[in-house]
Amino acid sequence: MPTTVTQDPNIQPNEKGIEQVCDWLQIYQYYSHLNVIMECIEKFDLLPLDNEEAKIGHLKRLSGNENCSLREITQAYSILQECFQNLTHQHLQLIKTAVECFNVIEMMKKSDLYSTNGQRRFQELRDNLTTQFQLQDFNNMILNSWIMTYSLIEPFTFKAKSFDDFILRIGQISNLEESSLNHIKVINDNIQIVTMWLSAEETTVLDNALITMEHLYKSGSFRVYLRHLTRKPSHYEVGYVIERIQSRVKKAPGNDDQQEVNDEIIQAKQIQFLLSMPDIDDHKRQLTFCNVDVQQNLIYKKALINGQLKLLQTVDNIYHILSKLELAGHPDYQLRDESYDIRLQQIQTGSMLNDLRSHQNARLDNAIQVRIQNLDSIYNTLKATHDRWIQNLEKYRQDCPLLKLFSNREIMILIILLQTSNSPNSTRNRLLKNLFSFKDLNNQNDEEDKLAVHCLQHYLYSLRISEENLAMNCLTQFYQTYRIEARSNSDICLKK
């Protein structure tokens, strides 16, 4: 028969006693780290030489007495609470880890990576190494730990104004976890590698530019996003992909081993990289510096550098002519995404450097010129389209003086609203989805037509058209009479 345990109802938990024990334990945690904190301040010379704070002396005396009882320690509660109330257990462990990994702190201080110029150098080096280590798991792991370490150890790299200032800077480090401290230990274990990166940072700009250049030649493309119609900035991106072969899986010997390896090689992982417009400007600037400062033994790379600079200039030209078409109000170049290849074709780009070293660069040079000519042809076609649109606007304004009252943008919006929609990605559909995000316009042509007429009413009213002509039945008839079929050219649109 089980024994029944009864509890005396008169015995109540002593909440105040529990709170007091918790306070004692918190104070003891602070006390147990005092030696490490004092060692950290002295080891890294974190306070001014003339610092004579009474608080420091008090803490030193307290840390030097190793025979204090828990109750005696609590007598110093006020000063410990005042000093360390903003520090968590993780912050205290960070201080301890910094002391243990003294060489990491000294390396970062010596490299001066926290000054204004140092921060810029760190960002450049980080970006350069990220590009270089795209396929190198081990170096990538160390790089990620170094980036995390950079943000964690800043308070240990320069003098604080006072003891409280140092503790405040430690407490301001957020999102600190136990695992975060492992990054500092990884750098401590691989400090020679990071030291080599820092000593060779001047050459990494050149290396980064050349590596990115080759990837763009192998798989590069660029995509333009025209967004001014929705009052968002238009922009373009340059992207490339690299194929990363998965590590081979080790298995016990069997009949299917070879097939397993073959399947694994076929299933290569593609990784996409995108360069924003500022990134592209930086890449062009780096290539320009490379072209000027390239060493004599790298002279064979000048053809590739010059070719890519011309290629990227042509890309920029295409983006600007597309922007001109958009801003000139051409209805076919609104809310549009355009993609173009910049990779070289009909050539084994994997051997481009070997070809250049052997002075057999005629094929490469020809492939670059062919790509530039193709992009130039696209630019010329777009420029002709822009010129024709401007000429047609002028022509129809002469034929119909009423059009002189409308700006290019106003004419463009009228054309878009009057155009029938033949796909869920048409300009009108995308515009209405942006204006009426709560509406489901997928495969709902009737609903889309109603919203288009509704927009026409408000739009014409804003242009001060007589209200008598803006009744819904009149506008519906107007829409049915003058609507423009999808894919109509700009000349037909203006005639309507």
N, C-alpha and C positions, 0 to 999 in steps of 0.2 A: 504494500500500500504506500503510495507516495506521501512524502512528508509535506505538510502545509506550513509555509513560512508566513508568519503574521508580522506586520510592521506596526510599531507603536505610533498611533496617530499624533502623539504629543511631540514626536521628534520631527522637526522641520529643518530643511536644508538652511544652513547659515549662508545666505547670499552675500552678506557683507564679507564674511570670511573667505568665500570663493573669490570675490573681487579682489580682496587684499592679496591672496596668493597669486592671482593673475598679475597684479601690479608688481609683486616681488619678482616673479619670473621674467616679466618684461625688463625690469630694472637690472636683473642679473644678466640678461642677454646683452644689454648695453655695457654692463660692467665687464663681461667676459671678452668684449671686443676692444676695450680701452687700450690694451697694449698694442694691438694691431693698428689701431687708429693713430696712436702716438708714433709708432714706428713708421707708418705711411707718411705722416707729415714730415718727419725728420729725413727719411730716406729720399723723398722726392723734393725736399726743400720747398715746401708749399706755402710757407708763411714768410713775411718780410723779416729781415735780420733784426730789426728794432722792435719786433713784436714782444710785448711784455704783458700780455693779458693775464689777469689774475685767474681767469677761468682755466687757462692752460696749466698754470701751476697747480691749481686745485686738482685737475684731472690727472696730472702726472703723479701727484702724491697718492691719489686714490688708486691709480693703476699699479703703483709700486708696492702696495700693501696686499700681499697675497693671502693673508690669514684672516681677512674680514669674513664675518658670518653674514648670512643672507639678511638678518635683521639689521646688522650694522651698515650693510651696503644701502639699505633703504633709507637710512638717514640722509644720504646724498641724493635722494629722489628728485628734489627740486632742480638741481643743476643738471642731472642726467636727462630728466624729462625736457628741460629747456633746450638742451643741446641736441638731442637725438629724436625728438618727437616726430620729425618728418621722415625718419629713416625706417625702412622695413627690413625684415630679415635678409631679403635679397640685396639691399643696398649695403648692409654690413658684410655680406659675403663678397660683394664686388670689391670692397676695400681690401679684404683679405686676399682675394685673387690677384689684385693689382700688386700687392707686396710680394706674393709668391712669384709673379711673372714680371719681376723688376726689369729684365732686359727688354721686354716689349715696350714698356713705358719709355725707357731711355731711347730706344730706337725711334719711336714716334716723336719724341722731343727733339732729338738730333735732326730729324728730317724737316722740322718746322712746318708741319702740315696743318696747323690750326690758325696761322695768321691769314690775312686776307689773300695774299699771294699763294700761301700754302694750301688754302682751301681750293683755290682754282687749280693748282697743280694736282691735288688729290683727285678732283673730279675728272681731269684730263687723263690721269694715269688709270683711274678706275675704268673709264670708258675704253681706253686703249686695250687694257688687259682683258676686259670683257669680250672684246672683238677677237683678240688673239686666242683666247682659251675656249672658243665655242665648242670644240670637240675634245677638250682635255678635262676629263672628270676630276682628276686629282688636283690640278691647278685651279679648276673652278671652285672646288671645295675650299681650298686655302684662300682664294680671292674673296669668296662670300664671307668667310670668317674674318678676314682682314677688314672688310667694309663694316661689319658689325662691331668689330673691336674699335674701329675709328670713332664710332659714335659713343661707345661706352667709356672710354678712358680719357676723354677730353679734360675732366676736372683734375686729373693727375699730372697734366703736362705743363701747367703754368701756375705762377704764384696766385694765391687768393689774397684779398684785402685783409681778411681776418679769419679766425677759426670758424665763426658763424657763417661767413661767406663760403668757405670750403664745404661745410656740411650742407648748406643750402644748394650748392651746385650739384652735389651728389644726389640730394633728394629730388632734384628736378628731372633726373633721368627716369623716364616713364617706360611702361611695358617691359619691365625688367623681370626676367624669369631665371630659374636655376639653369636652364639649358643655355641661356645667353652667355653665361660665364665660360661655357665650354669653348666658345669661339676664341676667347683670349688664350686659353690653354693650347688650342690648335696652333695659333700663331707662335706661341712660345716654343712649341715642339718643332716648328718649321721656320724658325726665325731667319735662318740663313737664306732661304728662298725669298722671303719678303725683303730682306736686306738687299739681295741681288736686284729685285724689281725696282727698288728705290734708287739704287746706284745707276741703273740703266734706263731711267725714265726718259732721258733725252732722246734715246733711239727708238722708244716705243711709239712716238708720234709717227715717225717714218714707217715703222712696221705696221701700225694700225691702218694707215692710209693705203699701203700697198696690199694688205690682206683684204680690206674692204673692196678695193679696186678689182682684185681678181674675182671675188664673189659676184660683183655686179656684172662683170664680163661673162661669167658662167651662167647666171640665172636671174639677172636683174630685170626689173620691170618698174614702171611708174604708173600711178593712178591719180587722176585729177578729180576733185570733189567740188562741184559748183553749187554753192549754197546761199548766194546773196538774196535770192528771192524770199527766203525765210529769215532774213536778217541774221544770218550766221556767216562767219568768214569762210571764203573759199580757200582751198589749199590743195597741195599735192604731196604724195609720199612716194619714196623710192624703196622698193623691197627686193629682197633676194632670199633664196632658200639654200640650205645646206643639207646634205643627206648624211645621216648618222647611222652607221651600221650597228645593230644591236650586238652586245657582247655574246659570244658563243656560250651556250649552256652546256656544262659538263655533265655527261650522263655515263652510266655504266655501259660497257661495250654491248652492242646489239646489232641486229640486222638493219635497223632503220637509222643508224647514226648518221650516215652520209646524207640521207634525205633530210634529216633534221637540220644539218648545217646548211644545206642548200636553201631550204625554205627560209631559214633565218636571214641569210644574206639577201634574199629577194625582198624581204619585208624590212627594207631600210626605213628609218624614221626621218621624215622631213621636218626641219625646223625653220619657221618663218621669222625673218628679221625685217623691221621697218625703220626707215630713216625719215624723220620729220624734215620740214623745210630748214629749220636752224641746223639740224644734223647734216643736211646736204651742204649747206654753206660752209660748215666746219670741215667737211670732207674735201670740198674744193679748195679751201684755204690750205689744208694740210698737203694736198697734192701739189699746189703751187709752190709751197716751201720745199717739198721733196724735189721738185723739178729744178729749183735753184740750187739746193744744197746737196743734191745727189752725188755720192762719191763716184770716183772714176770707175771703180769695179762694178758699179750698178748702172752704168751708162746705158746698158741694153734695155733698162726699164723705161727710159725716157719716151720711147714710142708709145708704150701703154699709157703712161701718165698724160702725155699730150693728147692722145686719142680720147681718154676718158674726160678730160677737161672740156674738149670740144663737144663730146656727147652730152655732158651735163648742161652745157650752155644751150644746146639745141632743145633739151628737155625744158629748160627754163623758158625758152622762147615759145614753145608750144603752150605752156601753162599761161603765159601772159597773153597770147592771142586768144586763148579760150576765155580768159577773164575779160578781154575787150569785147568779145562776142556776147558774153553774159551781161556786162554793164551797158552795152549798146542796146539791150532789149531784144536780142534775137530769141524768139520763142523756142527754138530747138536746142538752145544751150542754157536752159534753166534746170536746176535741180538734177543735174546730169553727172554721171560718173563715167569717166573715160579711162581706158587702160591701154598702155602701149608697152611693147617689149624693148628693152635696151640690151639684152644679152646677144652675144655673137652667135651667128648661125653657120652651119657647114664648116665647122672647125673643131678640132679636139682641144678645147680650152684648158683641159687638165695639163697639157704639155706646153702651155704658152711660154713659160719661163725657160724651159729647155730649148725651145725653138729660138728664143731671143738670144740666149747665151751662145747658140751656134750660128748667130747672125743669119738665121733662116726666118726672118721676120716678115717676109713679103706677104705670106698668106694672112698673118695676123693683121698687118697694116691694111690689107685689102678688106678683110672682114670688118674692121672698125669703120673704114670709109663707107662700105656698103650700108652699115647700120646708120651712120650719120646721114647719108643720102636719103635713106628711107624716111627718117624722121624729118629731114628738111622738106621732103615732098609733102608730108602730113602738114607741116607748118604752112607751106605755100598754099595748100588747098584751103586750110582754115582762114588764112589771110584773105584769099580771094572771096570766100564766103562772107567774111566781115565787110569787105569793100562793097560787095554786091548788095548786102543788106542796107548799108548806109545810103548807097545810090538809090535803091528802091524806096526807102523812106522819103528821100528828097523828092523823088519822082511823084509818088502818090500824094505827098503834101501839096505839090503844085497842082495835081489833077483835082484834089479834094481839099480846098482850103480849110475845112473843118478840122482836118487832121493836124493843122498847125497849132490848134489849141491843146493838143495832147502831147505829153512828153514821150520819149521812146519807151520808158518803163510803163506808162499808162496804156500805150498801144499794145505792148507785150502782154500785160495782164488781161486785157480784153480778148486778145487772140487765144490765150490759154483757157480762159473761161468758156469761150465759144467752141473750142475744139472738143470733138467727141473722144471718149476714152475707150481704147481698144485693149487695154491691159492694166493689171493692177499696179504697174510701175510707170504709167504715163505721167507726164508732168502735172496735168490737172489733178489726177488721182492723188499724187504725193502732196501737192499743195493743199488740197482739201483735207487730207488726213492730218496735215500739220495744223490746219485751222480748227478742225473738228475732231480732235483726238478721241472724243467719246463715241464717235460714230463708227460703225463697222461698214466699211465701203468695199470690202472684198466681194467681187462678183455681184455688186448691187448697182447696176448702171442707172436704174430709175432714180434711186436715192441720190446718186452722184449728180444726175442732171438737175434735180430739185435744189440741191445745195449750190450748184453752179449758178442757177437763176437767182437764188437768194443772195449770193455774193455779188452778182451783177447789179441787183437792185441797190444794195448798199454802196457799191463802188460808183455807180452812175450818180447816185445821190450826192456822194462826196465831191463829184465833179460838177455839181450844181446844174444837173439836167432838170428840166421842168418836171415837177411832181406828177403832173397829169400823164406823163409818158412812162411813169414808173410803177403803175399798177401791176399786180402780179400777172393778170391775164394778158396785159400788153407785153410784158417782158417775156412771158412764155412764148407768145407768138413771135416776138422779136428773136428769141433764141432759136426757135424752130426754123425761122426763115434764114437766119444768117449763120447758123452753126457751121463749123468747119470740120471736114472729115479728118480723121487721124492720118498722120504722115503727109499731110498736104505741105507743099513747099512754101517758103516764105512769100513768094510772089502772089500765090493764090490767097494766102492769109490776108495780105494787105488789100487785095481786090475786094474781099468780103467786107 
